Amino acid sequence: MDALKNLPAEVVNHIIQVSEVAGYLWEKEWAEKSSGNISIDLSGLFQESTINRIHDEVSFDFPIDAAGMVLFVTGSGCRLRHLVDRVDEVAAIIAVNSAATAYSVLWGGKSAGFKPTSELRAHIKIHLFNAANHTGREAVVHAHPSELVVLSHHKLFNDEALFNHSLWKMCPEIKLYVPRGVGCTEYARYGTEKLANLTLEGLTNHDVVLWEKHGALATGVDMEEAFDFLDVANKGAKLLLLAWSAGFDPEGLSPDQLDELINT
């Protein structure tokens, strides 16, 4: 891909994976129109002396700890499906200045009027949390997994422990691959400080955060792992809804069987 030829190899690998995951999200109907957003913490992969700011700084009120961060981030109003074949138009690599008061574009952002996702504040806080706690998780993806979103409208959503048990019991892989479960986050308007803080709180102890009546977010060591968390959690929701639609409440794995998985 010509648009990537001057980027560091590790950055290119991240962006190729983003394009692949964007295709999965579109095929699953989890990223309708301009829904969803993606970011990757690329700090440390660019030498300061090689950073070429191709646009003037844009003011933004970052947390002070974000000073010097470099991020790949999708654009506000951009369609994630376009990440498949025009990634440099609908996403950008941005660098936060040393005062954490503005960012500049290093690469991409070629669509008219490009600006980062409205959830940039939430993404920044997540990346700062992951860096401070040495989680190794550098990728963040927010999308609208259909069955999880449906369950966020159900009364089950109000009992987080029961919600997670209801997903985990559907098949062993759900407990194995989403071991910390889903954090059920109360409704907050997109792009707000409240939503950013609720998201961070949920990710402290969970693999996935489900935003009530909106969508879900996960973070991983790379984009594929972040997607896998959403995909597996949503499979539990899908199986549960299928059982209900067939007219029965599934028995599921027993507590002993779930404990056996944990201790394997």
C-alpha positions as CSV (number, residue, x, y, z in Angstrom):
1,M,0.0,0.0,0.0
2,D,1.7,3.2,-1.3
3,A,0.2,5.3,1.5
4,L,2.2,3.4,4.1
5,K,5.6,3.2,2.4
6,N,7.4,5.9,4.5
7,L,6.2,4.7,7.9
8,P,8.1,2.5,10.3
9,A,7.5,-1.2,9.7
10,E,5.8,-1.8,13.1
11,V,3.4,1.1,12.4
12,V,2.6,-0.4,9.0
13,N,1.8,-3.7,10.6
14,H,-0.6,-2.0,13.0
15,I,-2.4,-0.1,10.2
16,I,-2.7,-3.2,8.0
17,Q,-4.4,-5.0,10.9
18,V,-6.7,-2.0,11.4
19,S,-7.8,-2.3,7.8
20,E,-8.5,-6.1,8.2
21,V,-10.5,-5.5,11.4
22,A,-12.5,-2.7,9.8
23,G,-13.5,-5.2,7.2
24,Y,-14.7,-7.6,9.8
25,L,-16.7,-4.9,11.6
26,W,-18.4,-3.9,8.3
27,E,-19.2,-7.5,7.4
28,K,-20.8,-8.0,10.9
29,E,-22.8,-4.8,10.6
30,W,-21.2,-3.4,13.7
31,A,-20.0,-0.1,12.1
32,E,-22.9,1.4,10.2
33,K,-22.3,4.7,8.4
34,S,-19.9,6.7,10.6
35,S,-20.3,4.6,13.7
36,G,-17.4,3.3,15.7
37,N,-13.8,4.4,16.2
38,I,-10.3,3.0,16.5
39,S,-7.0,4.1,18.0
40,I,-3.6,2.7,18.6
41,D,-0.9,4.1,20.9
42,L,2.2,4.5,18.7
43,S,4.3,6.4,21.2
44,G,7.9,5.4,21.0
45,L,7.7,4.2,17.4
46,F,8.6,7.6,16.0
47,Q,11.9,9.4,16.9
48,E,11.2,13.0,17.7
49,S,13.8,14.1,15.2
50,T,12.0,12.3,12.4
51,I,8.5,13.6,13.2
52,N,7.2,15.7,10.3
53,R,4.1,17.7,11.3
54,I,2.3,18.1,8.0
55,H,-0.4,20.4,9.3
56,D,-0.5,23.3,11.8
57,E,-1.3,22.5,15.4
58,V,-5.0,22.1,16.4
59,S,-5.9,23.1,19.9
60,F,-7.3,20.3,22.2
61,D,-7.5,20.1,26.0
62,F,-5.5,16.9,26.6
63,P,-4.7,15.5,30.1
64,I,-1.2,16.8,30.9
65,D,0.2,13.2,30.9
66,A,-0.7,12.9,27.2
67,A,2.2,15.3,26.3
68,G,4.3,13.8,23.5
69,M,2.0,10.9,22.8
70,V,1.7,9.7,19.2
71,L,-1.6,8.0,18.2
72,F,-3.2,6.4,15.2
73,V,-6.9,7.5,15.3
74,T,-9.9,7.3,13.1
75,G,-11.7,10.5,12.1
76,S,-15.0,12.0,13.3
77,G,-17.8,11.3,10.8
78,C,-15.6,8.9,8.8
79,R,-16.9,5.5,7.7
80,L,-14.8,2.6,9.2
81,R,-15.4,0.6,6.1
82,H,-13.2,3.1,4.2
83,L,-10.3,2.0,6.4
84,V,-10.1,-1.1,4.1
85,D,-9.0,0.8,1.0
86,R,-8.5,4.5,1.8
87,V,-7.0,4.5,5.3
88,D,-5.0,7.7,4.9
89,E,-8.2,9.6,4.2
90,V,-10.3,8.5,7.1
91,A,-7.6,8.1,9.8
92,A,-4.5,9.9,10.8
93,I,-1.4,9.6,13.0
94,I,-1.3,12.6,15.4
95,A,1.3,13.9,17.8
96,V,0.4,15.7,21.0
97,N,2.6,18.7,21.7
98,S,4.8,19.0,24.8
99,A,2.3,21.1,26.7
100,A,-0.6,18.8,25.9
101,T,-2.6,21.7,24.5
102,A,-2.8,20.7,20.9
103,Y,-2.0,18.0,18.3
104,S,-0.6,18.0,14.8
105,V,-1.0,15.5,12.0
106,L,2.0,13.4,11.1
107,W,0.4,11.2,8.5
108,G,-3.0,10.7,6.8
109,G,-6.1,12.8,7.6
110,K,-6.5,13.6,3.9
111,S,-10.3,13.8,3.8
112,A,-11.7,17.3,3.8
113,G,-12.1,18.8,7.2
114,F,-10.6,15.8,9.0
115,K,-10.6,15.8,12.7
116,P,-10.1,12.9,15.2
117,T,-13.0,10.9,16.5
118,S,-15.4,12.6,19.0
119,E,-14.3,9.9,21.5
120,L,-10.7,11.1,21.4
121,R,-10.8,12.0,25.1
122,A,-11.9,8.5,26.1
123,H,-9.2,6.9,23.9
124,I,-6.5,9.1,25.4
125,K,-7.5,8.2,28.9
126,I,-7.5,4.5,28.1
127,H,-4.1,4.7,26.5
128,L,-2.7,6.6,29.5
129,F,-4.2,4.0,31.9
130,N,-2.7,1.1,29.9
131,A,0.7,2.8,29.8
132,A,0.7,3.6,33.5
133,N,-0.3,0.1,34.4
134,H,2.0,-1.7,31.9
135,T,-0.9,-3.7,30.5
136,G,0.8,-4.0,27.0
137,R,-2.6,-3.1,25.4
138,E,-2.1,-0.5,22.7
139,A,-5.2,-0.8,20.6
140,V,-8.7,0.4,21.3
141,V,-11.8,-0.4,19.2
142,H,-15.4,0.9,19.7
143,A,-18.2,-0.6,17.6
144,H,-21.9,-1.6,17.8
145,P,-22.0,-5.4,18.3
146,S,-25.6,-6.0,17.6
147,E,-26.5,-8.6,20.2
148,L,-24.6,-6.9,23.0
149,V,-26.4,-3.7,22.2
150,V,-29.8,-5.5,22.3
151,L,-28.9,-6.9,25.8
152,S,-28.0,-3.4,27.0
153,H,-31.7,-2.6,26.7
154,H,-32.7,-5.6,28.8
155,K,-33.1,-5.6,32.6
156,L,-30.3,-8.2,32.8
157,F,-27.9,-5.3,32.0
158,N,-28.7,-3.9,35.5
159,D,-27.1,-6.9,37.2
160,E,-23.5,-7.0,36.0
161,A,-22.6,-10.3,37.8
162,L,-25.7,-12.1,36.4
163,F,-25.1,-10.5,33.0
164,N,-21.6,-12.0,32.8
165,H,-22.7,-15.3,34.1
166,S,-25.4,-15.4,31.4
167,L,-22.8,-14.9,28.7
168,W,-20.1,-17.2,30.2
169,K,-22.4,-20.1,30.7
170,M,-23.2,-20.3,26.9
171,C,-20.0,-22.1,25.9
172,P,-16.5,-22.7,27.4
173,E,-14.7,-20.3,25.0
174,I,-16.6,-17.3,26.2
175,K,-15.3,-17.8,29.8
176,L,-11.8,-18.7,28.5
177,Y,-11.4,-15.8,26.0
178,V,-13.2,-13.0,27.9
179,P,-12.3,-14.1,31.5
180,R,-12.8,-10.7,33.1
181,G,-16.2,-10.3,31.4
182,V,-18.1,-7.2,30.4
183,G,-18.5,-4.0,32.3
184,C,-22.1,-2.7,32.1
185,T,-21.7,1.1,31.9
186,E,-24.7,3.4,32.4
187,Y,-25.8,5.6,29.6
188,A,-23.8,8.7,28.9
189,R,-23.8,10.9,25.8
190,Y,-21.0,10.2,23.3
191,G,-17.9,12.4,23.4
192,T,-18.4,13.5,27.0
193,E,-16.0,13.4,30.0
194,K,-18.6,11.3,31.8
195,L,-18.5,8.6,29.2
196,A,-14.7,8.7,29.2
197,N,-14.5,8.2,32.9
198,L,-17.2,5.5,33.0
199,T,-15.3,3.6,30.3
200,L,-12.0,3.8,32.1
201,E,-13.7,2.6,35.3
202,G,-15.2,-0.4,33.5
203,L,-12.0,-1.4,31.8
204,T,-10.2,-1.5,35.1
205,N,-11.7,-4.9,35.9
206,H,-13.2,-6.0,32.6
207,D,-12.1,-7.0,29.1
208,V,-15.1,-5.3,27.4
209,V,-17.1,-2.2,28.3
210,L,-20.8,-2.2,27.1
211,W,-22.2,1.3,26.9
212,E,-25.9,1.2,27.7
213,K,-28.1,1.5,24.6
214,H,-25.1,2.5,22.4
215,G,-22.2,0.1,21.8
216,A,-19.1,-1.6,23.2
217,L,-15.4,-1.0,23.5
218,A,-12.4,-3.2,24.1
219,T,-8.7,-2.8,24.2
220,G,-6.0,-5.3,23.3
221,V,-2.2,-5.7,22.7
222,D,-3.1,-5.1,19.0
223,M,-6.2,-4.5,17.0
224,E,-7.0,-8.2,16.4
225,E,-7.0,-9.0,20.2
226,A,-9.3,-6.0,20.8
227,F,-11.7,-7.2,18.1
228,D,-11.6,-10.7,19.5
229,F,-12.8,-9.5,22.9
230,L,-15.8,-7.9,21.3
231,D,-16.4,-10.8,19.0
232,V,-16.4,-13.5,21.7
233,A,-18.5,-11.5,24.1
234,N,-21.0,-10.8,21.4
235,K,-21.1,-14.5,20.6
236,G,-22.3,-15.1,24.2
237,A,-25.0,-12.5,23.7
238,K,-26.1,-14.0,20.4
239,L,-26.4,-17.5,21.8
240,L,-28.4,-16.3,24.7
241,L,-30.8,-14.4,22.5
242,L,-31.1,-17.4,20.1
243,A,-32.2,-19.6,23.1
244,W,-34.7,-17.0,24.3
245,S,-36.1,-16.6,20.7
246,A,-36.5,-20.4,20.7
247,G,-38.6,-20.1,23.8
248,F,-36.4,-21.5,26.5
249,D,-33.9,-20.1,29.1
250,P,-30.7,-22.0,28.5
251,E,-29.3,-24.1,31.4
252,G,-25.7,-23.4,30.4
253,L,-22.5,-24.6,32.0
254,S,-22.8,-25.3,35.7
255,P,-20.9,-23.3,38.3
256,D,-18.6,-26.3,38.8
257,Q,-17.9,-26.5,35.0
258,L,-17.1,-22.8,34.9
259,D,-14.8,-23.1,37.9
260,E,-13.0,-26.0,36.2
261,L,-12.3,-23.7,33.2
262,I,-10.8,-21.1,35.4
263,N,-8.5,-23.6,37.1
264,T,-7.4,-25.4,33.9
